[in-house]
Amino acid sequence: MTGKEAVAYIWSHGWEAHAPGLDRIRELLCRLGNPQEDLRFIHVAGTNGKGSVCACLASVLGAAGYRVGLNTSPHLERFHERIRVNGEEIADEALGAVMDRVRPAAEAMGEHPTEFELITAAAFLYFLERRCDVVVLETGLGGALDASNVIGVPELAVLTAMGTDHAAILGPTLRDIAGAKAGIIKPGGTVVSRGGCPEADEVFRRTCREQDAALTELDLSRLTVRRLSLEETAFDFLPWEGLTVPLAGAYQAENAALALTALESLQKNGWNIPEEAVRRGLAEVRWPGRFEILGRNPVFLLDGAHNAQGMRAAVESLRILFPEERLNFLLGILADKDTGEMLDLLAPLAERVFVLRPNSPRAMAPAELCALLEERKVEARLCASVEEGIQAAVEAAGEKGGVCALGSLYLCGEVRSAWFKTR
């Protein structure tokens, strides 16, 4: 297969009609020789911050000299972003070659694997071929029944910030959602948790006791944010001092602190991660679409705030960075999100909102989103295309204003692509 053919084949097998479970991915990997058994993993689950934490971990481990696989989802602009080794995306030729192995195994099965199961199998094969020392593995949805959970006991399980996203699938309660995420906790494993959510924390602590797993929770008393700018976040996480990440969101210091707590656990378990690698890895981390500056005059920000928790974090950052200003927003939201709460958070900061439809079958109708904004006394304008929305928002902001595009990771990818094509 070519890379394009491989991606088309993967997307032709949706998950909606399939019962959740690990039987399909287990069978598929068995047919492929169980590549996951020869890999070491850091498994990351949670509601918000998974991608940023994964990016920090992969960057630091790479700086420490390890060959690091990184498997994340969704992608912003290009499928290949999902599978990387030491920051390099899988090449078209390699993706086609690995799917040439996956496809016949999948088609020999009684029940065909889903798109995410195909991606997971392909990633494991590729990481084994590239002789990765460790794979930073992000869950797709939940934990217990997520295809990534086919692995054995990981080197480390990391639980990021918790919220009620995907409640219709994992919920309905926060305890239910936490129970699904806690599925990545394995017997005798090592676990690091963001903490700060009592209902979820209770579930994680109980599961760790039941599984005889060692749990460390993030200690935010160690964290002091020294400076937050559009270019970077500078912070101390005692005993570490003078650390920086080139990520602008106020929430990124906490994500980096969670990654540091995870790295400390790895060090205690014998991983060689020198201080210089920690500092350099954090300083060089890249994670597009998370409070990313695309342009200036006006300032044009892109953030993947796709649920109420993410919107709250984005609004907090915007209040710090633009304390006296109301901003122009590009906004597109999926219909299964906490739209009312998201808009209540956004409305006080909005000069006006340019509404777009994300490229997803789950997207909220733009006219409906406009009506909800107008109910909150926010001027809303429906735009027919991303390019039209960008142009209108930039013109409305003027050279000294600000624009922020958010609401959906799907929209983030579309805006990012359109921006670099037209600027």
C-alpha positions in Angstrom: 0.0 0.0 0.0 0.9 3.6 -0.3 0.6 5.8 2.7 -2.6 7.3 1.3 -4.1 3.9 0.7 -3.1 2.8 4.2 -4.9 5.8 5.7 -8.0 5.2 3.6 -8.1 1.6 4.6 -7.9 2.5 8.3 -10.7 5.1 8.1 -12.9 2.6 6.2 -13.4 0.7 9.5 -15.3 2.8 12.0 -15.9 1.8 15.6 -19.5 2.8 16.2 -21.1 -0.5 15.2 -18.6 -2.6 17.3 -19.0 -3.7 20.9 -16.3 -2.3 23.1 -13.7 -4.8 24.3 -10.1 -6.1 23.8 -10.8 -9.4 22.1 -10.4 -8.0 18.5 -7.1 -6.2 19.3 -5.8 -9.2 21.1 -6.5 -11.5 18.2 -5.1 -9.1 15.7 -1.8 -8.7 17.6 -1.6 -12.4 18.2 -1.8 -12.9 14.4 1.0 -10.3 14.1 3.3 -12.1 16.6 2.4 -10.0 19.7 4.8 -7.1 19.0 3.6 -5.3 22.2 5.3 -8.1 24.3 8.7 -6.9 23.2 8.1 -3.2 23.9 8.2 -1.1 27.1 5.4 1.4 27.6 4.4 4.5 29.5 0.6 4.5 29.4 -1.2 7.8 29.7 -5.0 8.2 30.3 -7.2 11.1 31.5 -9.6 13.7 30.2 -7.3 16.8 29.6 -3.6 17.2 29.2 -2.8 13.8 27.9 -1.1 15.0 24.8 0.9 17.7 26.5 2.1 15.3 29.2 3.0 12.7 26.5 4.9 15.3 24.5 6.9 16.4 27.6 7.7 12.8 28.5 8.8 11.9 25.0 10.9 15.0 24.6 12.8 14.5 27.9 13.3 10.7 27.3 14.6 11.5 23.9 17.0 14.1 25.3 18.2 11.4 27.7 19.3 9.3 24.8 16.4 6.8 24.6 14.7 5.9 21.3 11.2 6.9 22.0 8.0 6.0 20.2 5.0 8.3 20.7 1.4 7.2 19.8 -1.2 9.9 20.3 -4.6 10.9 18.9 -6.3 12.6 17.3 -4.0 14.2 14.8 -4.3 17.9 13.9 -3.4 18.1 10.2 -1.9 14.8 9.1 -2.6 11.2 10.1 1.2 10.5 10.4 1.4 12.7 13.5 -0.1 9.9 15.5 3.0 7.6 15.2 6.4 9.2 15.8 9.9 8.1 16.8 12.0 10.7 18.5 9.8 13.4 17.1 9.8 12.2 13.5 6.4 11.2 12.0 6.1 7.8 10.3 6.9 8.2 6.6 4.4 7.3 3.9 6.5 4.3 2.8 6.8 2.9 6.3 3.1 3.4 7.0 2.2 1.6 3.8 4.6 -1.3 4.6 3.3 -1.8 8.1 -0.3 -1.8 6.9 0.6 -4.4 4.3 1.3 -6.7 7.3 -1.8 -5.6 9.3 -4.4 -5.8 6.6 -4.2 -9.6 5.8 -4.2 -10.4 9.5 -7.3 -8.1 10.1 -9.2 -9.5 7.1 -8.6 -13.1 8.3 -10.6 -12.3 11.4 -14.2 -13.2 12.0 -14.9 -9.6 13.2 -12.9 -6.9 11.5 -10.9 -4.6 13.8 -11.9 -1.0 14.2 -9.9 2.0 12.9 -8.3 2.6 16.3 -7.4 -1.1 16.7 -5.7 -1.0 13.3 -3.8 2.1 14.2 -2.7 0.5 17.5 -1.4 -2.6 15.8 0.4 -0.7 13.1 2.0 1.6 15.7 3.3 -1.4 17.8 4.8 -3.1 14.7 6.5 0.1 13.7 7.9 0.9 17.1 9.3 -2.7 17.3 10.8 -2.4 13.8 12.5 0.9 14.9 13.8 -0.8 18.1 12.2 1.8 20.4 13.5 1.7 24.0 10.1 2.9 25.3 6.8 3.9 23.8 4.7 6.8 25.3 1.2 5.5 24.6 -1.9 7.7 24.9 -5.3 6.1 25.3 -7.9 6.9 22.7 -11.0 6.7 24.8 -11.2 5.7 28.4 -8.8 3.1 29.5 -10.1 -0.3 30.5 -11.6 -1.2 27.1 -9.4 1.1 25.0 -7.3 -0.8 22.4 -4.1 0.5 23.9 -4.9 -1.4 27.1 -3.9 -4.6 25.5 -0.4 -4.1 26.8 0.9 -5.8 30.0 2.2 -4.0 33.0 3.7 -0.7 31.8 6.8 0.9 33.1 4.5 3.6 34.3 0.8 4.5 34.2 0.0 8.2 34.2 -3.5 9.6 34.9 -3.9 13.3 33.9 -6.6 15.8 34.8 -10.1 14.3 35.1 -13.4 15.6 33.8 -16.8 14.5 32.4 -15.9 14.4 28.7 -17.3 11.3 26.9 -19.8 10.8 29.7 -22.3 9.3 27.3 -19.8 6.5 26.6 -17.9 6.2 29.8 -20.3 7.7 32.4 -22.7 8.9 33.5 -20.9 9.8 36.7 -17.3 11.0 37.3 -16.7 7.9 39.3 -17.7 5.8 36.3 -15.4 7.8 34.0 -12.6 7.4 36.6 -13.3 3.7 36.8 -12.8 3.4 33.0 -9.5 5.4 33.1 -8.3 3.3 36.1 -8.3 0.3 33.8 -4.8 1.1 32.8 -3.6 0.4 36.4 -2.1 -3.1 36.3 -1.1 -5.5 39.1 2.2 -4.5 40.8 2.5 -1.4 38.5 3.7 2.1 39.2 1.2 4.9 38.9 1.4 8.7 38.8 -1.8 10.7 39.1 -2.6 14.4 38.6 -5.0 14.3 41.6 -7.2 17.2 42.5 -10.5 15.6 41.7 -11.8 13.9 44.9 -14.3 11.5 43.2 -11.7 10.3 40.7 -8.9 10.2 43.3 -10.9 7.9 45.5 -11.3 5.5 42.6 -7.6 5.6 41.6 -6.4 5.1 45.2 -8.8 2.1 45.7 -7.8 0.5 42.4 -4.1 0.9 43.3 -4.7 -0.8 46.6 -6.6 -3.6 45.0 -3.8 -4.1 42.3 -1.0 -3.6 44.8 0.3 -0.8 42.6 2.5 2.1 43.9 0.7 5.4 43.6 2.3 8.9 43.5 0.0 12.0 43.3 1.2 15.3 41.9 2.2 17.7 44.7 1.3 21.1 43.5 2.9 22.8 46.6 6.2 22.1 44.8 5.1 24.2 41.8 5.6 28.0 41.4 4.9 29.7 38.0 7.5 32.4 37.6 6.5 33.8 34.2 3.8 33.2 31.7 4.1 34.8 28.3 3.1 34.1 24.7 6.5 32.5 24.1 6.9 30.2 27.2 6.1 29.2 30.7 8.9 29.5 33.3 8.4 27.7 36.6 10.0 25.9 39.5 9.0 22.4 40.6 11.1 21.9 43.7 13.8 20.9 43.9 13.9 21.8 40.2 14.3 25.5 39.6 14.4 27.7 36.5 12.6 25.3 34.2 10.9 26.4 31.0 8.5 25.0 28.4 7.8 26.8 25.1 4.1 26.4 25.7 2.0 29.4 26.6 -1.1 28.1 28.4 -1.3 28.6 32.2 -2.2 25.0 32.5 1.1 23.8 30.9 3.1 24.3 34.1 0.9 21.7 35.8 1.2 19.4 32.8 4.9 19.7 32.9 4.9 19.2 36.7 3.0 15.9 36.2 5.5 14.8 33.6 8.3 15.6 36.0 6.6 13.6 38.7 6.4 10.7 36.2 10.1 11.1 35.3 11.0 11.0 39.0 9.2 7.7 39.3 11.1 6.4 36.3 14.4 7.5 37.8 13.6 5.7 41.1 13.0 2.6 39.0 16.4 2.8 37.4 15.9 4.9 34.3 18.9 7.1 33.5 17.4 10.6 33.1 20.1 13.3 33.9 19.1 16.8 35.0 20.5 18.3 31.7 18.1 16.0 29.7 15.2 17.1 31.8 15.9 20.8 31.3 16.7 20.5 27.6 13.8 18.1 26.9 11.3 20.4 28.5 12.8 23.5 26.8 12.5 21.8 23.4 9.1 20.2 23.7 6.7 20.9 20.8 3.0 20.3 20.9 1.1 22.2 18.1 -2.5 23.4 18.7 -2.2 24.0 22.4 -2.1 27.7 23.0 0.1 28.0 19.9 0.9 31.4 18.5 0.3 31.3 14.7 0.8 35.0 14.1 1.2 38.6 15.5 -0.3 41.9 14.6 -2.9 40.8 15.5 -1.9 38.0 17.9 -3.5 34.8 16.5 -3.7 31.9 19.0 -4.8 28.3 18.5 -5.9 26.1 21.3 -7.5 22.7 21.5 -10.1 23.6 24.2 -12.6 21.0 23.2 -14.6 20.5 26.4 -15.7 22.5 29.5 -12.5 21.7 31.4 -10.3 22.7 28.5 -12.3 25.9 27.9 -11.9 26.8 31.6 -8.1 26.4 31.3 -8.0 28.4 28.1 -10.1 31.2 29.6 -7.8 31.3 32.6 -4.8 31.7 30.3 -6.4 34.4 28.2 -7.3 36.4 31.3 -3.6 36.4 32.3 -2.2 37.2 28.9 -4.9 39.7 27.9 -6.1 41.2 31.2 -7.8 44.3 29.8 -8.9 43.0 26.4 -11.9 41.3 24.8 -11.0 39.0 22.0 -12.3 37.8 18.7 -12.8 34.1 18.6 -13.1 31.4 15.9 -15.3 28.7 17.3 -16.5 25.3 16.3 -17.8 22.7 18.8 -18.9 19.1 18.7 -22.5 18.5 19.6 -21.7 15.9 22.3 -19.7 18.4 24.5 -20.9 20.6 27.4 -21.7 23.4 25.1 -23.6 25.6 27.6 -20.9 25.5 30.2 -18.2 26.2 27.5 -20.1 29.2 26.2 -20.8 30.6 29.7 -17.0 30.5 30.3 -16.2 32.1 26.9 -18.8 34.8 26.7 -17.3 37.4 29.1 -14.1 37.5 27.1 -15.7 37.7 23.6 -15.8 40.8 21.5 -17.4 38.7 18.8 -17.3 35.1 17.6 -16.9 33.8 14.1 -18.6 30.4 14.0 -17.4 27.5 11.9 -18.4 23.8 11.5 -15.6 21.4 12.4 -14.9 18.7 9.9 -16.6 16.0 12.0 -20.0 14.2 11.7 -20.4 15.0 15.4 -20.1 18.8 14.8 -22.8 21.1 16.2 -24.7 23.0 13.5 -23.2 26.5 13.2 -26.7 28.1 13.2 -27.5 26.4 16.5 -24.1 27.6 18.0 -24.8 31.1 16.8 -28.2 31.1 18.5 -26.6 29.9 21.8 -24.0 32.7 21.6 -26.7 35.3 20.9 -28.6 34.1 23.9 -25.5 35.1 25.9 -25.4 38.6 24.3 -22.4 37.7 22.2 -22.2 38.9 18.6 -21.9 35.8 16.4 -21.3 35.5 12.7 -21.6 32.3 10.7 -18.7 31.7 8.3 -18.9 29.4 5.3 -15.2 28.3 5.4 -12.2 28.3 7.7 -10.4 30.7 5.3 -13.4 33.1 5.5 -13.4 32.9 9.3 -9.7 33.6 9.6 -9.9 36.6 7.4 -12.9 38.0 9.1 -11.5 37.5 12.6 -8.1 39.1 11.6 -9.8 42.1 10.1 -12.1 42.5 13.1 -9.2 42.4 15.5 -7.0 44.9 13.7 -3.2 45.0 14.2 -3.4 45.5 17.9 -6.1 43.1 18.8 -6.2 39.4 19.4 -7.8 36.3 17.9 -8.2 32.9 19.4 -9.4 29.8 17.6 -10.7 27.0 19.8 -13.6 24.6 20.5 -12.5 21.4 18.7 -9.2 19.7 17.9 -10.7 19.0 14.5 -11.1 22.7 14.0 -7.6 23.3 15.3 -6.2 21.2 12.5 -8.2 22.9 9.9 -7.3 26.4 11.1 -3.6 25.6 11.3 -3.5 24.2 7.8 -5.5 27.1 6.3 -3.3 29.7 8.2 0.0 28.4 6.8 -1.5 28.0 3.3 -2.7 31.6 3.1 0.1 33.5 5.1 
